[in-house]
């Protein structure tokens, strides 16, 4: 049984998108980190942040730990 007063932990989510990057003066892939308690909250924060960006296509949201694991697996395949 989980105690009622147990604190929720913030999780790190990464949002990746293809959009206009003003510092490059061109279209490119970019990402940013969102701190949220769950994916629903992260999605709401992502949608709010994306309203201020010029993008093409849909942004992608995943846990940062999942993203890091996928990148490590990709690196291993590249090094073989």
N, C-alpha and C positions, 0 to 999 in steps of 0.2 A: 504494500500500500504506500502510495506517494504522499508525503506530508503536504497539507494545504498551503503552508507558508513557504514552500520551496521556491527559490528564486529561479526564474527562467534565465538561460544563458543566451547572450547575443551570439549569433553565428555570422560568419563572413560569407557573403555571396559576391560573385564576380558577374558583372554585366558586360557583355561584349557586343559591339555593334559596328556597322559600317556607316560612316558619316563624314561630314565636312569637318576637317581639323584645321581650325583657323591658324594655328602656329605653323602648319605645313603649307597652308594655302592650297590644299588639295583634298580629295576624298581618300580615306584610308580606314583601316581597322583600328579601333580603340577600345579601351575597357576602363571600368572604374569599379571600386569596391563599395558594397552596401552592407551596413551592419543592421541586422534585423533578427527578431526572435523566431520567425518562421518564413516559409517561402511566400505565403500570402502577403505578409507585411513587406517583404523584399520586393515583390512584384509591384505593390502600390508605390513604394519609394522609387523603383525603377521607372515606372510610368510617369511619375512626377518629374524626375530628372530628365527623362527623354523628351518631354515637352519643350525643353529649352535647347534642344539640339536638332540640327538638320541631318536627317538620316535617310538611308536607303534600305529597304527591307525591314525585317523584324529584329529587335535585339534578342540576345540569348542570355538566360540567367541560370546559374548553377552554383552549388556550394563551392567555395574556394578550395576546400580540401579535395573535392572530387576533381576539379580542374587540375590541381597539382598532381594528383595520382595519374590522370590521363597523360599529362605532359611527361612525367617520368617514364611511363610505359612507352610513349612515343620515342623518347630519347634512347631507350634500350634497343628498340627496333632499328633506329637510325645507326647505332653503333655496331650492330651485328654485321 
